[in-house]
Amino acid sequence: ATTPRILLMDEPLSALDKKLRQEIQAEIRRIHRETGVTILYVTHDQEEALHLSDRIALFREGRIEQIGTGEDLYLRPASEFVAGFIGNSNFLPAEHLQTARGVSTIRLAEGSIVTGIKTTTSFGQGQRVRLMVRPEAFRLAPGPTSAALAVEIIDTAFFGDRRRVVARTAAGEEIDVRPTSDAEGADSPATSGKRIFFDPGSAFLFPA
């Protein structure tokens, strides 16, 4: 297809192994950069969508749930569905206590109070909500603005570029923790501790 006005691609890389798929993704980006052709690309691979796209339309049951850049969908999800679909997510049940000037305070299921969660949604006092925290937002050591969560570390695994820690809260929820620093990996003394930490400003709040 020479100089097409629009190029349609329907999951063209789904049968390739990971390394070759990454190489062809780079080639598609190069072709797009050099030709400027509009490409409509269908994929079920979230990383592929984030890597290749200028704009993403996320569909749910035939309707667009959110449209925007990859950063919009990942960092500013419009709904719990978007937050759960794009990237890995941890959802924790909680009770909304109050919101003042766009900052919410909640009580988690095991009783700890978390404040500093930014939200544009109106919640009633005592309303059941769900707190979403990305795995990479968790830390095994406290930071200057950290909220603490009491857990039991039940598993660790090495993935090459980072480690994965599985923790269980006192209320029984399993938490996927993927700290970005290798110093917080499986060999860290913190993995034998009883708490994990996150910045409430990086968390999201949705109605239950």
N, C-alpha and C positions, 0 to 999 in steps of 0.2 A: 504494500500500500504506500504509494509515493505521495508525499506532501498531503496527508489527509487533514481535513478540518478538525476531526476529532478521532482519537484512537481509543477503541474499546478493548479492555483487557478483563477477562473473566477468570480469576484465580489461575493465572498462567504458570505460577511457580509451585503449586501445591504438591506436585509429585517429586520435587527435587529435595536432595538432602540439604541440611542446614547451611553448610559451607558454600555449596554451589548456589543455593538460593540467595545468600548474601551477596555473592559476586554478581549475579544477574540483577539484583536490586540496584547495585551501584551502577551497572550498565544502563538500566532504565532511567535512573536519575541523570546520567550523563546525556543520554539521548534527549530527554526532556529539556535539559538545560541548553543544549546546543540548538535544538530545533524550535523550541517554544510551543510545540503542539500541545493541545489540550488532551489529557488522558483521563478517561473515566475508568477507574480500576476497582474491581470487585474482589474483596478478600475477607476471609474469616480470621486471618492472622492479625492480631492487634498490633504486634511489633512492626509487622510489615506495613500496616496502615499508617502508623505513626512515623515510620521511617520515610515512606515514599510521598506522603501527601502534603499538599498545601492546605486543603480543606477536606474535612471528613464529614460525611453524613452517616450517622448511626441509626439504623432501622430497627424497629421493634414491631413485629406483627404487621409489616407492610407500611408502617408510618414512620416518618422521621422523628426520632426522639430528641436529637440535638444535632446541630450542624455548626461547624467552626473549625479552627485549627486544632492540631493535635494537642497543643498546650491548653486550649480552651476545654477540651473534653477531659483531659487528665487532671488539670489543676483547678478547673471551674466547672465540675459536672452539674448539669441542670437537674438531675434526678438521681435517685438511688440506683435505678437501672443503669444509667450511664456510669456512675461511680463504680458499680460492681462489674460492669462488662469491660471497661477499659482499664487494663492493669489488674494487678492482684489487690484485693481489698480485705480488710478485717472489719466486720460489723459487730458492734457491741450494744446490747440492749441497755437503755438508760431511762431516767426520768428527768424531764426538763424542770428546773427550779426557777430560773428567771433569765431574762435577757434585758440588758441595759446598753443603749447606744451600740447595738449590733454585736454585742459580745454576750455569749450565753454561758450559764452555769448549769451543770447537770450532776446527777447522782448515778453512778454505775451500779450494775446489778449486785456487786459484792459490797456496796456501801460507800466507796470512795467518792469524794467530790472533785469534779474537774471544772475549772473555770478558764476563760480566755478563748473560747471557741467562737470564731467569727461566723456570723450567719446573717442572711437577709430574709429569712423565713420567720413568720410570726408563730410562736408556740405558746400554748397556754401553760399556766403553772400546774405541775403534776402530769402533764401530757407525756405519754410514752413516745420515746424517740429512739433513733439508732445512730450511734456514733461510728463513723467510718475513719479508719486510720490506715494509710498505706504501709506495707511491710517495711519499706525503706525509711519510713519516718520514725520507726522505733529505734531506741538505743538501749544498750545494756549498761550504760553508765549515765548518771544524771547530767543535764545541762543547766544553763542559767534560768531557763523558763520551763523546765520539764514538769510534766505531771507523772506521777508514779502509779503503776498498776501491779498489784500483788499477783504473782504467778508461780507456777512450778515449771521448770525447764524439763521437757520430756524427750526432746530429740534435737540433734544437730547434724548438719550435712554440709559437705564441701561441694561448691558448684564451679570452681575455677576462679571466676571473677569476684565471687563473694560467697559468704556462708549463709546458710539458712538455719534458723533456730525455731523450733516449735515449742510454744509455751501454752500452759493451760491456766486460766484464771480460776479464782476461788469459786466463781459461779459456774465453772465447767466449760466455758468457751475456749476453743483452741485458737491461738494467735500465731500468725505467720510473721516472723521477724527476720528481716534481711538487712542487717546493718551494713552501711557502705564502707566502714573502716574495718580492715582486716584485724586491727588491734582489738576489735570487739567480736572476734570470731570464736570458734569452738574452744580454742586454747585459752581464752580469756578467763580469769577468775570469776568474772561477772556472770558467766554462764551457769555457775553453780549457786547463784544468788536467788533471792526470792522476789525480785522486782525488775520490771522493765520500765522504760521511760519514753515519753513522746512530748513534742511541743504541741500544746492545744491549738496553736495558730495554724498548724498544718493539717488539722482534722476537719471533718465535715459532719454536719448534723442533718438528719432527715426524719420526717415523721415515721413512726413505726407502722 
